[in-house]
């Protein structure tokens, strides 16, 4: 007999803000506690595949969401990809649930969750899990991510070329013998070349020189967060530093930190077993 984690997932569409259609893989019994998984910038819902199956096996109803402009969700015609737009989409998905879910967000997804919860008058989440993201990220690490996302604007001739680009960005990971799995994150466009499956305009969001900055907005959101919060930190991350964690703790007294040795910024991809252990242990302690 199949266990819950081996049951097929349902691919479902949700109505986001601005009339956009969002795509998600959904699994687990609808009556069980809900978890929404939110990936990082430039990723898709497929980055959570193993984590989603593990959460379902532990009895959770899991919605694994492609953010607007990513994966199989619609692109914004106006190029709207700021925190408030991502948070508005999240609120629409949460509104379909009978009770507040746990939000598990990596990088961009974590920032979206923090912003949404901290700026909502009503309780919208049971708990927060922030995966290698704090309000004040390390500049060098952020620039490295941006450089990777801006590289290869003309796409790739083959999936092997895309795998080479990923291997250069993740030198600590073994290059897969079969790069075919990358096709989940690539699409063949009219130019006959493979491109990452996200809207390039995500990188064109205006940066205001005056406050509030991205960091200011996330730090301010902390004042509105009362739910249990976990930070899962990759100890090899170039995005989250000791100083960034300390500042986050000073703003959010209930913050717990789970450190994953041998993991960089993409914690779930680097050390999935350790990641699952930390997150599920946290969820099982929730009231």
CORUR-V546893 format. One record per pair of residues at least 24 apart in sequence whose ideal C-beta (glycine too) atoms are under 6 Angstrom apart, sorted by the first residue. I is the first residue (numbers start at 1). J is the second residue. Records with the same first field share a line. If there is no record, write none. Layout:
I=J ; J
//
This chain:
4=56 ; 57
5=53 ; 56 ; 57
14=93
15=92
16=89 ; 92
17=88 ; 89 ; 92
20=68 ; 74
21=74
22=73
23=66 ; 72 ; 73
24=63 ; 64 ; 65
25=64
26=63
27=56 ; 62
28=56 ; 60 ; 61 ; 62
29=61
30=61
32=59 ; 60 ; 61
33=60
34=61 ; 97 ; 101
35=60 ; 62 ; 101 ; 102 ; 104
36=63 ; 101 ; 103
37=64 ; 104
38=65 ; 105 ; 109 ; 112
39=106 ; 109
40=106 ; 107 ; 108 ; 109
41=108
42=149 ; 198
44=70 ; 71 ; 185
45=71
46=184
50=272
51=268 ; 276
54=276
58=280
69=198 ; 199 ; 202
70=198
71=197
75=199
79=201
81=202 ; 205
82=205
83=115
86=112
87=112 ; 115 ; 116
90=116
94=124
100=124 ; 125 ; 126
102=126 ; 127
103=128
104=129
106=131
107=133
114=218 ; 221
115=221
117=225
118=221 ; 224 ; 225
119=221
125=227
127=227 ; 228 ; 286
128=229
129=230 ; 279
130=231
131=232 ; 267
132=233 ; 234 ; 237 ; 239 ; 240 ; 265 ; 267
134=240 ; 244 ; 248
135=215 ; 218 ; 219
136=215 ; 244 ; 247
137=239
138=238 ; 239 ; 241
141=238 ; 239
149=203
155=193 ; 194 ; 195
156=194
162=186
219=251
222=251 ; 252
228=254
229=254 ; 255
230=256 ; 282
231=257
232=258 ; 267 ; 278
233=257 ; 259
234=260 ; 263 ; 264 ; 265 ; 267
235=259 ; 261
236=264
237=264 ; 265
239=265
//
